[in-house]
């Protein structure tokens, strides 16, 4: 049985991806900061072997320690889903909160690097890495500054990882969603539920499962097929800041 290692699996796209890959016959290493949610996921996937790791991807020491202690049954990783990340704040650059900047750069960029570096020695030829980017990595929008920059870094890291890992026979892809209705906006707006809800008002946004379907498709392609970059929008969205809303 192949093993998929998924970061940020306690909610949203990460959780949906765990469900999708379990249905595709993978055993799972699910990681996140909220162990109780990961345990609930493992109970839901009772027929799938699941190993839980609890750490913050921003903590390199914790990442390395957790991966080093994987039990033998989960020690070889076939698929890595670098999903963990965050958005904090939506303000002009001159008003930005430095702690928000640190959280986004440390989680979205350095966290991806820490996890990839720790997992790669456990991945051989035929392995697949999927990095979760965003349309924000391709198109700038007002007040998105550091978040956009962090996701642009994910896009470029994916491309360079694909080159670096080609000799090892490891495929690397990016999935860059547009508007997905998850806890994303609640985190960005620091728990302001009304403001978060307004993001999706009048729009049938993507759901986490829609993105998970794409990820499942990527990692189950024949070994000679490389899906490099996939941008996925809801039908009501045409660009980062171009959305058709129902009246």
C-alpha positions in Angstrom: 0.0 0.0 0.0 1.3 3.4 -1.0 1.8 6.1 1.7 0.6 9.8 1.3 2.0 12.4 3.7 -0.4 15.4 4.0 0.3 18.6 5.9 -2.5 20.8 7.3 -4.8 17.8 7.3 -6.9 18.9 10.2 -9.3 21.0 8.1 -10.2 22.3 4.6 -8.3 21.1 1.6 -5.9 19.0 3.6 -8.7 17.1 5.3 -10.6 16.6 2.0 -7.4 15.4 0.4 -6.9 12.8 3.1 -10.4 11.5 2.5 -9.9 11.5 -1.3 -6.5 9.6 -1.1 -7.9 7.1 1.4 -10.6 6.3 -1.1 -7.9 5.8 -3.7 -6.2 3.2 -1.6 -3.4 5.1 0.1 -2.5 4.8 3.7 -1.9 8.2 5.3 0.4 10.2 7.4 -1.7 13.2 8.5 -0.2 16.2 10.1 -1.3 19.4 11.7 -1.4 21.4 14.9 -4.8 20.3 16.2 -4.5 16.7 17.2 -8.1 16.2 18.2 -9.2 17.0 14.7 -6.6 14.6 13.2 -7.9 11.9 15.6 -11.4 12.5 14.4 -10.3 12.2 10.8 -8.6 8.9 11.6 -11.8 7.6 13.2 -13.7 8.6 10.1 -11.2 6.7 7.9 -11.4 3.7 10.1 -10.6 1.2 7.3 -7.5 3.1 6.3 -4.2 2.9 8.1 -3.5 6.4 9.5 -0.5 7.7 11.4 -0.9 11.1 13.1 2.0 13.6 13.5 1.4 16.9 15.4 3.6 19.8 14.6 3.7 23.3 13.2 5.4 23.4 9.8 7.1 26.6 10.8 9.1 24.8 13.5 11.9 23.1 11.6 13.1 21.2 14.7 9.7 19.8 15.3 9.2 18.8 11.6 12.5 17.0 11.5 11.9 15.2 14.8 8.4 14.1 13.8 9.4 12.7 10.4 12.4 11.0 11.9 10.2 9.0 14.2 7.8 7.6 11.6 7.2 3.9 12.2 8.5 1.4 9.7 5.1 0.8 8.1 4.9 4.5 7.2 8.6 5.2 6.7 8.6 5.2 2.8 6.6 8.2 1.4 5.2 7.9 -2.1 3.2 11.1 -2.1 3.8 14.4 -0.3 1.0 17.0 -0.2 2.4 20.3 1.0 -0.9 21.8 1.9 -0.3 23.7 5.2 -0.3 27.4 4.9 -2.1 30.5 5.9 -3.2 34.1 5.0 -3.2 36.8 7.7 -4.7 40.2 7.1 -5.7 42.1 4.0 -4.1 45.6 4.3 -2.0 47.9 2.2 1.8 47.2 2.5 2.4 50.4 4.5 -0.1 49.2 7.2 0.9 45.6 7.3 1.4 43.8 10.6 4.9 42.3 10.7 3.7 39.3 12.7 1.3 38.6 9.9 4.1 38.8 7.4 6.2 36.4 9.4 3.4 33.9 9.8 2.7 33.8 6.0 6.3 33.6 4.9 7.2 31.1 7.6 4.2 28.9 7.0 3.7 29.1 3.2 7.4 29.2 2.1 9.7 28.0 4.8 7.3 25.4 6.1 7.0 23.9 2.7 10.8 23.8 2.5 11.2 22.2 5.9 8.7 19.4 5.3 10.0 18.7 1.8 13.6 18.5 3.1 12.6 16.1 5.8 10.5 13.9 3.7 12.6 13.7 0.5 15.1 11.1 1.8 12.1 8.8 2.4 10.9 9.2 -1.2 12.2 7.3 -4.2 11.7 7.1 -7.9 8.0 7.4 -8.8 7.3 9.7 -5.9 5.0 12.7 -6.3 5.0 16.0 -4.6 2.0 18.4 -4.8 2.4 21.9 -3.5 -0.7 24.0 -2.7 -0.3 27.4 -4.3 -3.0 29.9 -5.2 -4.1 32.2 -8.0 -2.6 34.8 -5.7 0.8 33.5 -6.8 0.0 34.3 -10.4 -2.0 37.5 -10.1 -1.5 40.4 -7.7 -4.5 42.0 -6.1 -5.0 45.0 -3.8 -3.8 44.5 -0.2 -2.7 40.9 -1.0 1.0 41.9 -1.0 2.8 39.4 1.3 0.3 36.6 0.7 0.7 37.0 -3.0 4.5 37.0 -2.7 4.4 33.9 -0.6 2.3 32.0 -3.1 4.5 33.3 -6.0 7.4 31.7 -4.1 5.5 28.4 -4.0 5.0 28.6 -7.7 8.7 29.2 -8.4 9.8 26.6 -5.8 7.6 24.0 -7.5 9.2 24.7 -10.8 12.7 24.5 -9.5 11.9 21.4 -7.4 10.7 19.8 -10.6 14.1 20.4 -12.2 16.1 19.4 -9.2 14.2 16.2 -8.6 14.0 15.1 -12.3 17.1 12.9 -12.0 15.5 11.1 -9.1 12.3 10.3 -10.9 10.2 12.4 -8.6 7.3 14.4 -10.1 6.4 17.8 -8.7 3.1 19.7 -9.3 1.4 22.8 -8.1 -2.4 23.2 -7.6 -3.4 26.8 -7.5 -7.0 27.3 -6.5 -9.0 30.5 -6.8 -11.9 31.0 -4.4 -12.4 28.0 -2.1 -14.9 28.1 0.8 -13.0 26.9 3.8 -11.7 28.4 7.1 -9.2 30.4 5.0 -11.1 33.7 5.3 -11.9 33.3 9.0 -8.1 32.9 9.6 -7.3 35.8 7.3 -9.8 38.1 9.1 -8.8 36.8 12.6 -12.2 35.2 13.4 -14.4 37.9 12.0 -17.1 35.5 10.7 -19.2 38.2 9.1 -16.3 39.6 7.0 -15.3 36.1 6.1 -18.8 35.1 5.0 -18.9 38.2 2.7 -16.0 36.9 0.7 -18.3 34.1 -0.6 -21.5 36.0 -0.7 -23.4 35.5 -3.9 -20.9 33.0 -5.3 -20.9 29.3 -5.5 -17.3 28.9 -4.5 -15.2 25.8 -4.8 -15.4 23.4 -2.0 -12.4 21.7 -0.4 -13.4 18.4 -2.0 -13.2 20.0 -5.5 -9.6 20.7 -5.0 -9.0 17.3 -3.4 -10.4 15.7 -6.6 -7.7 17.4 -8.6 -5.0 16.4 -6.3 -6.1 12.8 -6.3 -6.1 12.9 -10.1 -2.6 14.3 -10.2 -1.1 11.7 -7.9 -2.8 8.7 -9.6 -1.5 9.4 -13.1 0.7 6.8 -14.8 4.4 7.3 -14.0 5.1 8.8 -17.5 2.5 11.6 -17.0 3.4 14.9 -15.2 0.7 17.5 -14.5 2.9 20.4 -13.7 0.5 23.3 -12.8 -3.2 23.3 -12.4 -5.2 26.5 -11.8 -8.8 25.8 -10.6 -11.6 28.4 -10.3 -15.2 28.2 -9.5 -17.3 29.0 -12.6 -18.1 32.4 -11.2 -14.5 33.5 -11.1 -12.3 34.5 -14.1 -9.3 36.0 -12.3 -8.0 36.7 -8.9 -10.2 39.7 -8.4 -12.8 39.1 -11.1 -15.9 37.4 -9.7 -19.5 37.3 -10.8 -21.8 37.6 -7.8 -25.5 36.8 -7.8 -27.7 39.8 -6.9 
